Amino acid sequence: MSISHLGQPVDNHVTLLGYGTIQGDSSVTWAFFRIYPDGTGDSFKLLKGKALVVTDVDWNYSGGEHNRKQTFNIYMKIPGKEIRDPIFASTVLADAAGSGGESVSMTTGFVVTKMESLEPNLAFGGELNDFILRGYLIDIPLKRRRPIKVKNRKHR
């Protein structure tokens, strides 16, 4: 078994392309497509007992305001609630055409156990062309955690 520069088996590394489908009510359903080292790929879902540690995020957009800042956020939605917590943010200055993007490598990254909980978002208009998540899979215990109740929480 080959170990990568991150101390993980090479087979655990994943590259995911996020893509959205606009619904009739203008909401977007996001899905992820795993890209393999040989160029092939297929749809991606996390299996029970697995989590994704995201170490890098690439994103780009167009159609924003020219020479203005743009922030790309990834929120974690709480199932069945209208609560979204920010887990990633990256800000760039758009070019003269209103486009931009960035490749971000994180020191610690963030952990995801349900891909359907991720919600990418552009803070200041424009169209998200694509975003790529890179990281690796880890095993997690299958015991159920009790949710923490938080009072006086702002809805986003």
C-alpha positions in Angstrom: 0.0 0.0 0.0 1.4 3.4 -1.0 1.2 6.2 1.5 0.8 9.8 0.2 2.4 13.1 1.4 -0.5 13.5 3.7 0.2 10.2 5.4 -2.9 8.6 3.9 -3.1 5.5 1.6 -3.3 6.7 -2.0 -6.6 4.9 -2.5 -8.2 7.1 0.1 -7.6 10.3 -1.8 -10.5 11.8 -3.7 -11.0 14.6 -6.2 -14.6 15.7 -6.4 -16.3 18.0 -8.9 -19.4 19.7 -7.5 -22.2 20.5 -9.9 -25.6 21.9 -9.3 -29.0 21.3 -10.9 -31.5 24.2 -10.7 -35.0 23.1 -9.6 -38.3 24.6 -10.7 -38.4 26.7 -7.6 -35.0 28.2 -8.4 -33.3 26.1 -5.6 -30.2 24.2 -6.5 -29.5 20.6 -5.7 -25.8 19.9 -5.5 -24.1 16.6 -6.5 -20.6 15.4 -6.6 -18.7 13.5 -9.3 -15.5 11.6 -8.3 -12.6 12.0 -10.8 -10.2 9.0 -10.7 -6.5 9.2 -11.5 -7.0 7.6 -14.9 -9.5 10.3 -15.9 -12.7 8.2 -15.5 -15.3 9.1 -12.9 -18.7 8.5 -11.4 -21.2 10.0 -8.9 -20.0 10.1 -5.4 -21.7 9.5 -2.1 -20.1 8.8 1.3 -20.6 5.3 2.6 -21.7 4.6 6.2 -18.7 4.7 8.5 -16.7 7.0 6.2 -16.0 10.7 6.3 -14.3 13.1 3.9 -11.5 15.3 5.1 -11.4 18.2 2.6 -7.9 19.7 2.4 -8.2 21.8 -0.8 -10.9 23.8 -2.6 -10.7 25.2 -6.1 -13.5 27.5 -7.3 -14.2 30.0 -10.1 -17.1 32.2 -11.1 -18.2 34.6 -13.8 -20.9 37.2 -14.3 -20.1 39.2 -11.1 -19.4 42.9 -10.7 -16.1 43.9 -12.2 -13.3 45.0 -9.9 -15.3 44.0 -6.8 -14.7 41.5 -4.1 -16.5 38.1 -4.3 -16.7 35.5 -1.5 -17.3 31.8 -2.1 -18.7 30.1 1.0 -19.5 26.5 1.7 -22.2 26.1 4.3 -23.1 22.9 6.3 -26.9 22.6 6.4 -28.5 21.0 9.5 -31.0 18.4 8.2 -34.7 19.4 8.6 -33.7 22.9 9.9 -33.3 26.3 8.2 -29.8 26.6 9.8 -26.6 26.8 7.7 -23.2 27.1 9.4 -20.3 28.4 7.4 -17.4 25.9 7.2 -15.3 27.5 4.4 -14.9 31.0 3.0 -12.6 32.4 0.3 -12.6 36.0 -1.0 -11.0 37.3 -4.2 -11.1 40.5 -6.2 -13.0 40.0 -9.6 -11.2 41.0 -12.8 -12.4 43.7 -15.2 -14.9 41.1 -16.7 -16.4 40.2 -13.3 -14.8 36.8 -13.1 -12.4 35.2 -10.7 -11.6 32.3 -8.5 -9.0 30.7 -6.3 -7.2 27.5 -5.3 -7.1 27.2 -1.5 -5.0 24.6 0.4 -5.8 24.4 4.1 -3.7 23.4 7.0 -6.4 21.5 8.8 -9.3 21.5 6.4 -12.8 20.4 7.4 -14.7 17.1 7.8 -17.9 16.1 6.0 -20.1 13.1 6.9 -23.0 13.9 4.6 -22.3 15.3 1.2 -26.0 16.4 0.8 -25.4 18.8 3.8 -22.9 20.9 1.8 -24.2 24.1 0.2 -21.9 26.2 -1.9 -22.7 29.9 -2.3 -21.5 33.1 -3.9 -22.0 36.0 -1.6 -22.2 38.8 -4.1 -23.9 37.5 -7.2 -22.5 36.0 -10.3 -22.5 32.3 -11.4 -20.4 29.6 -9.9 -18.8 27.9 -12.8 -17.4 25.0 -10.9 -15.8 24.0 -7.6 -13.5 21.1 -6.8 -12.9 19.5 -3.4 -9.8 17.5 -2.8 -9.1 15.4 0.3 -9.2 11.9 1.7 -11.5 9.4 3.2 -11.3 8.2 6.8 -13.1 5.6 8.9 -15.4 7.0 11.6 -17.2 5.2 14.4 -20.8 4.2 13.6 -22.2 5.3 17.0 -24.9 7.9 16.8 -24.3 11.4 18.3 -27.0 13.3 20.0 -27.6 16.7 18.4 -26.7 19.8 20.5 -29.5 22.2 21.0 -28.5 25.8 20.5 -30.8 28.7 21.5 -30.9 32.2 20.0 -29.3 31.1 16.8 -29.4 33.4 13.8 -30.8 31.8 10.6 -28.8 32.5 7.5 
